[in-house]
């Protein structure tokens, strides 16, 4: 497929990134609700975290650069989930974007993602790139000798555990005021609880981006049936939509967000 928009119209994010600034790479997906546009090729029924249900929509897997010094976020890559066409799962897109980020010279302090993306293949992919990762882990994840995370008692400084199929990691348990429990794992050498908490809170930046994306990138008004043309619109609208995203509001929300992966 050839993009029909002019290169001069594209939003170039590299000019906004300070390559000397310590950073994180944050990965997550969102679903653009298109329940009234089921005839468009890119619309599939898939689970939406916002809707907490399976909906008809366009799935996007996004990669966000997060600067640790200025606490600002810049979306740098995305993939359209369309397994019927390219055969790729969202996990495939996850690994593809990390590899491309490495090839582009990215040197994050860590890659951050939620439990949905913390499969062994994804954890090993980040490790193979010689990157640290911080990820949510499900409570039934097997560690040590056939134990699950929910069976263990966690001190504030975390536990060093052997993750089945992977190796040694450190896991922290965070309990929110509403009683929600999150298990956060990392391969960072001797991590502190405060260090991990800062990184986890930074993951909220991609949630803010997803909200802004749905509000500011006007895709609902476009009525196209052919997937090729639809992808052209996505490729044109998504980068342009980034221009209007309020980075200051992202910073505010990141600083006040709760633990949650």
C-alpha positions in Angstrom: 0.0 0.0 0.0 1.3 3.5 -0.9 0.5 6.4 1.3 -1.1 9.2 -0.6 -0.3 12.1 1.8 2.7 14.3 1.2 5.8 13.8 3.3 5.8 17.5 4.2 2.5 17.0 5.9 3.7 14.3 8.2 4.4 15.1 11.8 8.0 14.5 12.6 8.4 13.5 16.2 12.2 13.0 16.2 12.7 16.8 16.4 10.9 16.8 19.7 12.9 14.1 21.3 16.1 14.9 23.3 18.2 11.7 22.7 20.3 12.6 25.7 17.3 12.6 28.1 16.7 9.4 30.1 13.5 7.8 28.8 11.1 5.0 28.9 9.3 3.3 26.1 5.6 2.5 26.9 3.6 0.0 24.9 -0.2 -0.5 25.0 -3.2 -0.9 22.7 -6.5 0.8 22.3 -9.6 0.2 20.3 -11.2 3.0 18.3 -14.9 2.3 18.6 -16.5 1.8 15.2 -19.6 -0.2 16.1 -21.6 1.7 13.4 -19.0 1.0 10.7 -18.8 -2.8 10.7 -18.4 -3.0 6.9 -15.0 -1.4 7.0 -12.3 -4.0 6.5 -10.2 -2.9 9.5 -13.0 -3.2 12.0 -12.9 -6.3 14.1 -14.6 -7.5 17.3 -12.0 -7.2 20.0 -11.7 -6.6 23.7 -11.6 -2.9 24.8 -10.2 -2.0 28.1 -12.1 1.2 28.2 -15.5 -0.5 27.4 -14.6 -3.6 29.5 -16.2 -5.6 26.8 -15.8 -6.9 23.3 -16.6 -4.2 20.8 -16.4 -3.6 17.0 -13.5 -1.2 16.4 -10.1 -0.6 14.9 -7.3 -1.9 17.1 -4.1 0.1 17.5 -0.9 -0.9 19.3 1.0 2.2 20.2 4.5 3.0 21.3 5.1 6.2 23.4 8.5 7.8 24.3 8.4 9.2 27.9 11.1 11.6 29.0 12.0 11.1 32.6 13.5 14.6 33.3 10.7 16.7 31.8 8.0 14.1 32.4 6.5 14.5 28.9 5.2 12.0 26.4 5.6 11.7 22.6 3.9 9.0 20.6 6.5 7.6 18.2 5.0 4.5 16.5 1.8 2.5 16.1 0.5 -0.6 14.3 -3.0 -1.4 13.1 -4.3 -4.7 14.3 -5.6 -6.6 11.3 -4.7 -10.2 11.7 -7.0 -11.3 8.8 -4.7 -9.4 6.4 -1.1 -9.7 7.8 -1.5 -12.7 10.2 0.1 -10.7 13.1 -1.2 -10.7 16.6 -0.9 -7.7 18.9 2.1 -9.4 20.6 3.8 -9.6 17.1 3.3 -5.9 16.7 4.7 -5.3 20.2 7.9 -7.1 19.3 8.2 -5.5 15.9 8.0 -2.0 17.3 10.6 -2.8 20.0 13.0 -4.1 17.3 12.4 -1.1 15.1 13.0 1.2 18.1 16.3 -0.6 18.8 17.3 -0.2 15.1 16.4 3.5 15.3 18.9 4.0 18.2 16.5 4.1 21.1 18.1 3.5 24.5 15.3 3.5 27.1 16.0 3.0 30.8 13.2 0.4 30.6 10.3 -0.7 28.5 6.9 -0.5 30.3 3.8 -2.5 29.6 0.8 -4.1 31.4 0.1 -7.8 32.2 -1.6 -8.4 28.8 1.8 -8.0 27.1 3.9 -9.8 29.7 4.1 -13.2 27.9 7.4 -15.0 28.0 8.1 -14.3 24.4 7.7 -10.6 25.0 9.8 -10.5 28.1 12.5 -12.4 26.3 12.3 -10.1 23.3 13.0 -7.1 25.5 15.9 -9.0 27.2 17.3 -10.0 23.8 17.5 -6.3 22.9 19.5 -5.8 26.2 16.7 -3.6 27.6 15.3 -3.5 31.0 11.5 -4.0 31.4 8.9 -3.3 34.0 5.6 -5.1 33.5 2.4 -6.1 35.2 2.1 -9.7 36.1 -1.1 -11.7 36.6 -1.7 -13.0 40.1 -1.7 -16.6 38.9 1.8 -16.3 37.3 3.9 -19.3 38.2 7.2 -18.6 40.1 9.7 -20.7 42.0 8.5 -24.2 42.6 5.0 -24.1 41.2 3.9 -21.2 43.4 1.7 -18.3 42.2 2.2 -14.7 43.0 -1.0 -14.4 45.0 0.3 -17.2 47.3 3.3 -15.2 48.5 3.9 -12.5 51.1 5.7 -9.5 49.7 7.9 -7.1 51.8 8.1 -3.5 50.7 11.5 -4.1 49.1 10.0 -6.8 46.8 10.9 -10.4 46.2 13.5 -11.9 44.0 11.7 -14.8 42.3 12.3 -17.3 39.5 9.8 -16.8 36.8 9.0 -20.0 35.1 10.5 -20.2 31.6 12.4 -16.9 32.0 14.7 -16.7 35.0 15.3 -14.5 38.0 13.3 -11.2 38.3 12.2 -8.9 41.1 8.5 -8.6 41.9 6.7 -5.9 43.9 3.1 -5.9 45.2 1.2 -2.7 45.2 -2.2 -2.2 46.8 -4.3 0.8 45.8 -6.7 2.6 48.2 -9.7 0.9 46.5 -8.2 -2.5 47.4 -6.9 -3.3 43.9 -3.7 -5.4 43.9 -1.0 -5.2 41.2 2.0 -7.4 40.9 4.9 -5.6 39.0 7.9 -7.5 37.8 11.2 -6.2 36.4 14.6 -7.5 35.3 16.3 -4.3 36.5 19.3 -5.1 38.7 18.5 -4.4 42.4 15.5 -2.2 41.8 14.0 -0.1 44.6 10.3 0.2 45.2 10.3 4.0 44.6 12.1 3.5 41.3 9.6 0.9 40.1 6.7 3.0 41.2 7.9 6.1 39.3 8.2 3.9 36.1 4.8 2.4 36.6 3.2 5.8 37.0 4.8 6.9 33.7 2.8 4.2 32.0 -0.3 6.2 32.6 1.0 8.6 29.9 -0.1 6.2 27.1 -3.6 6.0 28.7 -3.8 9.8 28.4 -2.7 9.6 24.8 -5.3 7.1 24.0 -8.0 9.3 25.4 -6.7 12.3 23.4 -6.4 10.1 20.3 -10.1 9.2 20.5 -11.1 12.8 21.1 -8.9 14.6 18.7 -8.2 12.4 15.7 -11.5 12.6 13.8 -11.9 9.2 12.2 -15.6 8.8 12.8 -16.5 11.2 10.1 -14.6 9.2 7.5 -16.8 6.7 5.7 -14.5 4.4 3.7 -15.1 0.7 2.9 -11.7 -0.3 1.5 -9.1 -1.1 4.0 -6.3 0.3 1.9 -7.9 3.7 1.8 -8.7 3.5 5.5 -5.1 2.8 6.4 -4.1 5.8 4.3 -6.4 8.0 6.4 -5.0 6.5 9.6 -1.4 7.0 8.4 -2.3 10.7 7.7 -4.6 11.5 10.6 -2.7 9.9 13.4 0.5 11.8 13.1 -1.3 15.1 12.5 -3.5 14.4 15.5 -0.5 14.3 17.7 0.1 18.0 17.2 -2.9 19.0 19.2 -2.3 16.7 22.2 -1.7 18.7 25.3 1.5 17.4 26.8 1.1 19.5 29.9 -2.1 17.7 30.8 -0.3 14.4 30.3 2.3 15.5 32.8 -0.3 16.5 35.4 -2.2 13.2 35.0 1.0 11.1 35.2 2.1 12.7 38.4 -1.3 12.1 40.1 -2.1 8.7 38.7 -2.4 5.6 40.8 -0.6 2.3 40.4 -2.4 0.1 37.9 -1.1 -2.2 35.2 
